């Protein structure tokens, strides 16, 4: 990646089912980002094992996520698509950053508090130091910009603090990453509980629409989605209806006002029926490409091999520089 473009890094944990919230809030924007930036899109499998996983299912999901990245339009020739655990420098840098991360900063992380409430049987140190690994993911590639949601802003702020702290202590090394706020992309909420965001890891699959849901299932989920008892299609009626209008707007590229005007005098059933079809048609090309490549493991392994090599070249340069600055013997000087 030798050019004057800025570097953008983003990643998703391979847990649960990638859903339309991931597509609208992140992946749809990735397609545009890769044209203007040096883009690195990770499958962050090391983060996912902070909670219990079935090993065979985790491996399967990593391949499935890779296929879905490709199916939505991420080009492995324009962007780097890699599995986090394939680049060991993530963990090497994490350890070094651990040594300059104040314990108090980690204890204030709201996500740790939330996750420990949900995982009382497995409150492990990985959950606690998760933000340091996230900082390592970003700083390892000297990312200039990181697309973040509201729940990740605190982690990015820690990353910025650690970069500045390391630079001040050892001399300038890391870029200070800024948040990348998408021009368009609403926060998509749960279909059954519009007070909570739609989550790919939700145990109740009726709360989300997976990128791989079949048409009949999509129609059923939209029909059952929470709205209200009113009759007008108005964004201000309820959070549930507003959420569905946001989804409609994101897939159709129509404004909220245009949608409201179109459905004057029409029923909720008309609106939901149309929304279901819009989602089905939008996901159809993604699902078609996915079905074409998911069985071609040789093709997928080739992509992972080539892209991991590209990521590793960047990572090795960073970690070599970091080793030298903190006083460790550089691996590059050793002959095996």
N, C-alpha and C positions, 0 to 999 in steps of 0.2 A: 504494500500500500504506500508507494512512494509518489505522493502528489500533494497538492495544497489543500485538499479537502479536509474538513474536520472529521473526527471519528465519533461515531455513535455506537453505544453498546446497550443491548437489552437482552433479557432472558426470561424464560418461563420454567417453573418447576414441572417436571413430568409426573404430576399427581392429578388424579381425576380425569375428566374429559374436557378437552379444549372446547370452549363454548362461544356463543356469539358475543359475549362480553369481551372475551380475549380478542376476538376478531375486530370488533368495532373500536375498542379502546387501545389496541396495540397493533395487531398484525396488519390491519388495513393500512395503517400509517407507515408500517415498515416498508411496504411496497414502494411508497413515494420516497421514503428516506433513502433507500438504497441507490436512488438515482443521483442524489445530491451529496451524499456523505460516504466516507469509508464506514461500512456497516458491519457490525459483528452481532450475530444473533445466536445466543447460547441456549442449550437445553441444560438447565442447572440441576443435574441429578444429585450432586452432593448435598445441595440444600434440601432435597426431598427426603433424604434418609434421616432427617432430624425427627421425623415421625415414623412409626412402624410401616413397613412396606412388605408386600409379598414379592420376593426377589424376581421370580419369573415374570410377574405382571409388570414390575418396574422396567425390566429390560424390554418387554414388548411395547410399553408405552413410549419409551425413548425412540424406538423406531417409528411408532405411530406419529409422535410429535414431529419427527424429522419429515415424514411424508406430508403432514399437514402444513408445515412451514413451506415446503416445496409447492404443495397444491394451491395455496393461497397466492403464490406468485413470487416468493423469495427465490432469487436467482443465485445459485452457488458460484457462478462465475463473476457476479457483481458484488456479492456479500460473502462473508465468512459465516458458515453455519457449523457449529461444533458442539460436542457434548463436553460439558465442563470437566468431568473426571478424566477425559483423555489428555488433558493438559495439566500435568502435575504441578506446574509452577503456581497454579491458583492456591494450592495448599502451602507451598513454600513461602509465598508472599504473605499469606494469612498469618503464619506463625510469627514472621517478623513484625507485622502490624500489631499482632497481639501484645508484643512487648512494649508498645507505646500507646496502647488503648487503655484509658482509665476505666477501672471497674465501675465507677459511678455512672459513667456514660452509658454502659451496657445495661445497668440496672434500671435506667430510666426509659428504656425502649418499650413503647406501648405494645408493640407486636409480641414481645416476649411475655408480657403479662397476659395478653389475650390467648396466646398459644398454650401457656401453661394451664390456663383454665380449661382448655379443650383436651389437653393431653396429661391429665393428672397422674396416669399410670406410668408415664414415660417423660418426666421432666428431666432432660439431660443437658449437659453442658453445651452440646451442639446448638440447642435452641437459644442458649444464652449468648454464644459467640457467633451466631448466624450473621449479624451485621458486619462483623469483621471479614468474614468470607465474602460477603457482598461487596465490601470495599475493595478487597483483593481482586474480585472479578473486574471491577471498573478500572482500578489503577494499573493493573497488569498491562492493559492495552492503551494506557494514557488516553482514555476516552475523554473527549471534550464535552459531550452531551449525553445525558441519560434520560430516556422517556420514563417518567415516574407518575404513579397515581398518588392519591392523597395518603394512602397507607404506607408509602415508601419514602415520603419526603424526609422523615426523621433519619432514615438509614443513609440517604444521600448526604444529609448535613453532616453526619458522622464521617462519611467518606471524605468530604471536603476538609473537615477538621484534621483528619489523620494525614491527608496529603500535605496540608500546610505545616503540620507538626513535623513530619519527616523532612520536608524541604528546609525548614528552619534549623532543624537539628543537624542534618547531614549535607546540606546544599541542595539547590533545586534539582528535583528528580521527576516528580509527577505533575501532570497537568491537573488543574483544579476543575473538576467536572461541574457543569451547570445542568439544571433540569431542562428537558425539552418538552414543552407543552404543545400538544397537537392543536392545529388550527381548528379542527372539527373532531368531535368524538365525545358523545355523552357518556356519563357513568351509568352503566346498565344495571338495573336492580333485579332482584329475585322476582320471578313471575308470581309466586304465592305470597311473598312477604316483601313488598316494595320498600320497606324500611331498611332492608339489608341488601348489600350488593350481590349481583349474580356471581356465584363462585363455581369454578369447575370442580372443586372438591366437595361440593354440597352432597350430603348423604341422600337427600331427597331430589331425585333427578327431575321431578316435576317443576323444580325451581329454575331450571336452566334449559337452554336449547343447545345441544351439542352440535358441533360442525358436521358430525357424521350421523345425526338423527335422520331417520327416513321420513318421507313426506307425511305419511299418516300420523306419525308420532308428533311431528311439528304442529300439525293442525289440531290435534287433541290438546297439546300443551297450551297453545294460544287460546283455544276455546275456554280452557279452565283457568286462564290467568285472571288474577284479581283485578277488578275495576271498581265499580260503585253501582248504586241503584238509580243514578240519574239517566237521562236519555240522550243528552247532547254530547257530541264528541268535542270536548273542550279540555284543553291542557290543564286548566286550573281546577278541574272537577275533583281529582284525587291523585295520589302518588302512583297508584296502580295504572291508571289510564295515561298519566304523563309518561310513565316508563314505556308503555306500549307505543305511544306516539314518538318517543325518542328513538325506539328501535325502528319504527316505520321510516322516520326521517333519515336515519343513518343508512338504511339499505336503499331507499328510493332517491336520496339526495334532494328531497323536497323539504321546504321549510315547514315549521310547525304551523304557521299561519295558512300556508297552502293546503295542508292536510285538514285543518279545521274547516276551511272554506269548502273543500271538496265534499266533506261529509255532513254538511248542513242538511237537516231533514232525513238523514239516514240513521239506521240502527247500529248498536254496538255489534250485533251479529254480522252486519255488512263489513264494518271496519275490521273485525277480527278475521273474517274470512279472507279479505284482501291482504291483510298483514301476513297471514299464514302462507299465502301464495307468493308474496314478495320474498319472504325468507327462503322458501323452497327453491324459487328460481335463482336467487342469489347464491345459494349453497350448491346448486346443481353442478356447475363447472368444477368447483372445489372437490366435491365428492367423486366426480367422474375421474379427475386426474389422480386423486388418492387411490381409487380402486385399481388404476392402471399400474401404479408404482409400488404399492405396499408389498406385493409378493416378490418383487425383484430385489432380493437381499444383496446380490452382487453389486447392483447399481447403487444401492443405499450405502453399502460399506465403502465403495469407491469414493462417494461424496464425503463421507466421514473421514476417510484416510487423507484425501487431498486437502480438505478444509482444516482438519486438525493440524496438518503440517504447516499451513499458512499461519494459523493461530499460534502454534508453538514457536515459529520463527520470531514473532513479535514478543512472545512471553519470555523466551530465553534471553533476548537482548535486555529486557527490563530487569529480570531477576539477576542477571550478571552484573548490571550496574548497581542494583540494590545490595548484592553480596559485597561488592567492593567497598561501597560506602559505609556499611556497618562493620566491616573488618573481617568478613569471612573470605576464605580462600576460594577463588573463582574456579568453578568446575572446568571452564574452558582451558585452563592452564594445565590440566592433568591429562596425561596420555595413558589410555587404557590398552 
